[in-house]
Amino acid sequence: MLNKGLKSEEEQRINAILERMTTIVFVPDNWNEMILEDELKKIGLTVSDLLTKDSEHLHEHLINEQFPWNKMEQFADILVKLSEQAGYETLKSKARKMYEFIQSESKAFSFEIFNKINKL
């Protein structure tokens, strides 16, 4: 388990990466796969990994990268947007599985996540 200082640093790092990825995919004019690729590298992933690795691998990877549940949900939100903007259809099912994983493993029910699952 990380101590409080390291946990805070790790959370700040994850926040910065997710914020950058969010600005890339949630603003259509800002879409750039190379910038996305650079941000994914910071957490040990590539666009190819997102497309080819199975959902369980992604869950495991994010857990190993110390992603808390709410950040994992934000990552799944990004996958949904990527599937819509870049035409990566396989990411929708991976996002759905990630939402389901969060619902079951976090031991807390979220109506927001439940609604996201139903929309997919």
N, C-alpha and C positions, 0 to 999 in steps of 0.2 A: 504494500500500500504506500502511496506517495505521502510524504509529509505535507503539512499545510502550505508551506512556501512553494514547494515543487508542484503541488496540485494546482495552486493558483497560477503559476507560470504556464503549466500545461493547458489549463483552461483558457488563458489569454491567447496562447498559440492557436488552439483550436478555434476560438472565436474569430481571430484575425483571418484564418484560412476560410472559414465558412462565410464570413462577411464578404470577402473578396469574391468567392465563388457565387454568392448570392447576387452581387452587383453585375457579375458577368451574365448570368442566366435569366435574371428577372428584368433586365433592361434589354429589349430585343436589338436595339442599335449597337449595343455594347458586346454582342456575342462574338467571341473569339476563342477558337478551340485551343490555340497555343497558350493563351493566358490560363485557360482552364487546366490544361495539361501541366503547366508550371505549378499551379496551386495544388493539384492532386499529388504531384511529386513530393510536396511537403508533408503529406501523410502517407507516403509510400505506395501510391496508386497511380494508374494511368487511365486515360480514356479507354484504352484497349482492355484493361482490367475490369472496368465497369461493365463493358459489353460482353466479355467472355467468361469472367469468373461467376460461379454460382452465388446465390444469395447468402448461403451459409458462410461462404468465404468472406463476403463483405461484412457480415455481422461480426464475425470473428476478428477481422482486421480492425474494424472500428473499436471494438472492445480492447484489443491490444494497443491501440493508439490512445487509450484512456478517454474515449468519447462518453460523456454522460448521456442518459436517455434523451434529454431535451435536444442535445446537439445531434444525436443520431436521427431524431425526428426531423431536424432542420436539414440534415444531409439527404434524407428521403424526399423532403420537399424539393430539394435541388434536383434530384433524380427525375422527379415528375416533370419539372420545368424543362430539363434537358430532353426528355422524351418528346415533349411538345415542340420545342424550338428546333432541335437538331435532328429530329426524326429517328431517334434511338428508341424504337418501340419496346425493346426488351427491358429498358429501364423502368417502365411503368410496373411491370410485374415484380421487379426487384424492389421497387419502392413499396409496393403493397406488402411484400413479404417482410420488409424491414419494419413497416408499421405493425404488422401482426406480431413480429418478434418482440418489439418494444412492449406491446400490449401484454403479451404473455410473460415475458421475462422481468419486466420492471415491477411486477406485482401491484401495479396501480392502474385502474381502468381510467381511460381518457375518452370522453365523448368526442373531443376534437379529432383524435386519431381514429376513433370509430367512424366518424363522418368521412375522413379522408379515405379510409379503406372502402367505404361504400361508394364513393365517387369514382374510384378506379374500377 
